[in-house]
């Protein structure tokens, strides 16, 4: 096996590599065995016309396993799932991301790997570092590992860059979440948009008749939608500037999310429209809370709930989409 210095991009130190690589290979070798069968590497090797001798089956199998070992060892599998890939001649691709890989058809994947494996002369019964750097290996296992991971995990969250009261989206949801004020009255931002769409007078009158007290942090109340085609979930989040310690404010914010998600399940909702809570005048920053919020939304307990996570700012949506792809 080729020895290689651990590059800066590798998330493990020298003394951690062995156990990390062993754990990684134990997890993914079954994928490689499946790929070996699907892509018929043995047939490719037997048909390879060159002066190099053909390997036997054991050599081919060992080469497949070595691919993953070397990828991990040379740091080409990094913490944030980025792909370190050089250009793929056949498709003139300078770099590939997960979204692109998932979009490739089976035939396209087969063509790229067939071409690169043939030119890398994998049939010598060993893998050279140049072929690892070519990106064929990463394209190979990332495609299948990612698809397997996606099929077994929750895909219940969708980032949508639109208004909270988008007519088409409202038709798809059982409820829309209102990042409310404690008084349940017409306000600004998301709250104002929902009140206006539902009918300010009707909704305010209903809230005044139904509830005697103001909402407290973490409280959830559900009302009819009136002019909306779905219910309204009022969610009262915390304000950062009411807390001496930021961590406590953030904890209450996540608890508010949990409460509204649990209330949605209790009501039997299948889908909800959800804005980012607390990131307006309440003082939370998207870049600080996005990862924790999305991790919560994708929790196993909420996988049956379709969540349209909505914001009308393209830059904000890009931030959430980028984080969501890594989860």
C-alpha positions, 0 to 999 in steps of 0.5 A: 500500500502506498504511504502518504503524508497526512495533508492539512485537509485531513481531520485526523492526526497521525496517531488517530489515522489507523482507527479512523481509517479502519472504522471508515473502511468497515462501514463502506467496504460493503458499498464498494463490494456492491459497486464492484459487482454493478460496474463489472470491474472484473470484465473490464480487466479481462478485456483490457488490452495492454502489455500489462498482465491482468490481475486475478480476482483477489487482486481486483477485490483488494484494489477496490478496498485499497481505493477507500483506504487511500482516499481516507488516508490522503485526506480526500474524505474531509469533515464537511463532505467536500470533494477534492477533485481535479478535472474529469476529461470526459465531461470537462468538469473542474469540480463536483459538489454533492448536488451535482453528483446526485443529479447524475444518471446511472449511465453518466456515472458509469461512463465517467468511471469506466473512462477514468478507471481504464485510463488510470490502468487499474488493471495493473492490480494496484492503484497509483496515487495519480488515479486517486487524485483524478477524482474517479474514486470520489465520484464512485463512492460518494455517489452511492454512499450519498444516495444510500444515506439520503434514502435512509435519512429524513428529507423532510426539510425544504428551503424555499425562497419566497414570501411566507404567504406565497399562495402556491405554498400555502395550498400545500401546507396544513399550517403556517407558523407565525413568529408572533408578538406576545399580544397576538396582534398585527405587527411587522415582518412575518407577523404582519404578512400573515395577519394581512393575508388572513384578515387583520380584523378577523384574526385579531378579534378571534385572538382577543376573544379566545385568549385572556393573557399574553403569550410567554416565551416558548408558548404555542397557540393555534388558530384558524386561518380565516382567509388563509387555506391553512391554520396558523401556528403562533409561536412566541420566541425569545428576544436575545436582549432579554437575556444576560447569557446568550446560550440561555436565549438560544436554548429557549429558541430551540425549545420554541421550535420543538414546541411548535413541531410537537404541536404540529404532530399532535394536531396531525399536520403533515406539512407546515410553512416555517419562517426562521424564528427570532432572526428579525427584531428579536436579535438572533443571527442566522449564521449562529443558529442555522445549523442547530435549527436545521439539525433539530428540524431533521431529527428522526422524531419529526421525519414524517412532518414536511417542513417548508423553511421559508425566507424571502432573502436569497442570501439567507436561503443560500446559507440554509441550503448550504448547511442543510446539504452538509447535515 
